[in-house]
Amino acid sequence: MALKALDIFKLTPKKNCKECGFPTCMAFSMKVASGAVEVSACPKMAPEALAKLAAATAPPMKTLKVGAGESEYELGGETVLFRHEKTLVNRNRYAVKFCDCMDEAAVDAKIEGMKVVNYERIGEIMKPEFAYVKYNDNKDNFLAIINKIKSSDVECAYVLEVADADVAKEAVAALAGLKPVVIGANKDNFAAMIDVVKADGLALGVQGANLEELYTTVQAIEAADYKELIIDVTGETVKDTYVNAVQVRRIALKEGDRSFGYPSFVNVAKLANGDANLEIALSSVFTVKYGTILAVEDMTYAKALPLYALRQNIFTDPQKPMRVEAKVYPLNNPDKTSPVLCSVDFALTYFTITGDIEASKVPCWLMIPDAGGYSVLTAWSAGKFGGSVIGAFAKECNIESYTDCRDIVIPGKLAVIKPDVADNMPGWNVVVGPLESMELPKFLKEYAANH
């Protein structure tokens, strides 16, 4: 951060009012300095002090809001190069490519393809988030494609690549209120492109032949008092693009040069040139290093499953386990005769188990105590999941009010805790479940057949 805790403290009201959620102004200042809280959390900060602190403590990379409604996304705002240093903030997004060279059938096929990939993984909806529409020279078809996507039932934000300011104005007007990203500003046309986006505060994508040209063009746009920018780091080759992406991010975060402190765009479809396998590989590379919006030729399950899993793993806070709420979850419409299963609150374990229980179609109550957000064996070895924890939570949630059945199924890998669970849940029959979650459907069907 640009300011230390003491520098921040000097600008606070020093009232120790606790309205910010911290016991003293110094404690608040230390949290602001570490990046754990925003300066705006202090309700009594003088406006001039707040403005000074907000500028000084802002992330080296600007945060942009693009899109609208269910398809509004925050981009940028990163403070570190690597997840393990602290955490990455706003995940990258994937865009499906359209261009004005496509006929109506091809456009329809891509729109239908965008609808297909839409699934949930660990509580997050996975789908193509953007439609990327590229203008070459066919204005009528370019605008027709935009309107066709807009009138379809695909929920997405938009990236428009168009360097002709007059055409860009018409495209932006067609998407009024939807806050598209407009890529196409360069050293020759940036003034006209600023006029296209300024009224609505749209993100403007900057392009250049190399890093030097990108840098000088960004500085010229900033000098014209516009800073809602995205940098198109796509080069002529994969190597050029990789170097651009890494250098832009390093210059912004390590050298503190805010002229490169903006989110980036990578046209992966251009680099892959029709090779679907290469496109997946390159999308993986630029998910890690450091594409904010990645344009791909299309999004199929073959591409989505590895890419979204990779993205989700990278954009999690390494200091906070992925966990679900500790409570009793009804699965498959359970009733007073349904058994109880027990597992941990680690999100990946929870969603895997619930999927397999739902596949069995056997009504069950799933009891999830607070296990620290760890996996089954880790939670047990850390003393976070065992007979006393399960028994205490059973009393806390009053599990006996949910069902008259007195069977509780514990994870098969923790058969060793069966006597401990029985001691802490008198009157209950402790059943050891299968070793693997994938065996739950068969296990539960056999259980239901025998009860």
Secondary structure by P-SEA (a helix, b strand, c coil): ccccaaaaaaacccccccccccccaaaaaaaaaaccccccccccccaaaaaaaaaaacccbbbbbccccccccccccccccccccccccbbbbbbbbbcccccaaaaaaaaaaaaacccccccccccccbbbbbbcccaaaaaaaaaaaaacccccccccccccaaaaaaaaaaacccbbbbcccccccaaaaaaaccccccbbbbbcccaaaaaaaaaaaaaacccbbbbccccccaaaaaaaaaaaaaaacccccccccccccccccccccccaaaaaaaaaaaaaccccbbbcccccaaaaaaaaaaaaaaaccccccccccbbbbbcccccccbbbbbbcccaaaaaaaaaaaaaaccbbbbbbcccccccaaaaaaaccccaaaaaaaaaaacccccccccbbbcccccccaaaaaaaacccbbbbbccccccaaaaaaaaaaaac
